Amino acid sequence: SLDDPFFDAQYGQTGLYDPKAFLMHTQGCMFAIEKFNPQKILVVFVHGIGGTPRDFKYLVDGLDRTRFQSWFFYYPSGMPLQKLGSLLANTIKYANTLPDFQFKRVIIVAHSMGGLVSVAAINELCNTGKPDYLKGYISFNSPN
């Protein structure tokens, strides 16, 4: 649940000012609130600077869960944008190679700095052509 203390705002601030401590807390970067279903459209949410996945609670609560499922890129925003973009791209690429995680449709939704991270990831994902599963990108308040 996005209400879990794991996603408290204090950890967003930790990720901004102490990325190593943040990574010790999360032990990973991609999180979901339900088991993966390849029949649903995967929506990857990318928070902004000093943020956490909880910032998307309102949007996630409004999603039609029969059609969409949410993943959250939970990253330390104090790291360089290009490294974060590569991490997001590589996580998506790697997950798609696993037998249990074959994507049909992926949409990336980003807020603020998350938009910059997402654009870096999309550029990397598309460097040899757009992957068939990448269907959309939405950002708001991103300094593009």
N, C-alpha and C positions, 0 to 999 in steps of 0.2 A: 504494500500500500504506500502511496505517496505521503501518507500521514506518519509513516514510520520515522522514529528519531534519526535513523540513518541519513535521511534527506533534510535534516534541520539546516536552517540558514547559516548557522555558525560554520558548517563545513564548506559552504560556498566561499565564505571569507577565508577560511584556512587554505582552500585551493588557490586563492588569489595571492596570498602572502607567504604561504609555506607549502608549495606543491608536493614536497616529499612527505610531509605529515598527512596531507590529503590522500596520497596514494597508499599510505599505510592504513588509513581508515577504510578506503573503498576496496582495495585489493583487486581492482578491475575497473572497467570503464563503461560497460554496456549492461543495462539492467532492464528487466521486464516485470510486469505485474500479473502476467498470466502465461501459461504454457504456450509455446509457439504453435501456430496453426497456419500451414502453408496456403490454405484457402482464403485467409483474410489478408487485407491490404496492410502491410507493415508501415507504421508511421514512426519514424525516428525523430525524437525531440532532442534539440540541442540548445541548452540554456545559455544565458549570457554571462558576462563577467561577474564573478562573485556569486553566481546563481547555483541553483540545484534543480533537479527534476521537479521538485514540488512547485516551482514557478509555473508549471503547465497544468496544475491540478484542475483548474476551471475548464480548460480545453479538453483534457482527457475525460473528465466527468461527462462532457457533452458528446463524446464520440459514440457512434452506434457500434457497440461491441460485437454485434453479429457480423459486421463487415470489416471492422478495423481492429488492430491490436497495436499496442504502444511499446516501443523500446525507448530507453533514455540513455543518451550519451552523457555520462556523468564524469566530467573531467576537471582537472585543476586549471583554472583560467589564468594562472600566473605563468604558464608555460608558453613558449613561442607558438604563434598561430599556425605556421607551416607544419610544425611537429604534431600539433593537435589535429590538423586536417589529415595528415598522413595516418595518424592513429585511428581516426574515424573511418577513413577509406579502407585501411587494412583490416579493421575489425569487420566491416561489412563484407569485404571481399572474402575474408577467411570464413566467416560464418556461412556464406553462400556455397562454400565448397563442402560443407558437412552434409552428410545424407539427411539428417533431420531438419536442416535449415535451408531448403531450396526456396528462394524468394521468387514470387511471381510478379509482385508489385511492391515497390518501396517509394514512400514519399518522405522527404526530409522537411521538418518544420523547425525553424530556428528563430531565436530572439537575440537581438543586439549583437554582441560579439560572437554569439553562436552562429550568426549568419556568415561572418567572416571565416570561421572554422569550417562551416558547411561548404562554402564556395571552394575553399582549398581542397576539401575532401572530394567534392564533385569534379573539380579539375583533374584530380589524380585518378578518380574512378573512370573518367572519360578520356584519359590520355591516349588510348588506342581505339576510341570509339565508345559511344554511349552503351552501357550495359542494358540489355532488354528489360531488366527488372526496374530500372530507375525511371519512375513515372512522373515525379514532380518535386518541386522545391518551393517552399513558402517561407518567407522571412518577414519579420516585422521589427521596426526600430533598429534595423541593421545599418551600420555606416558604410554601405557599399559605394 
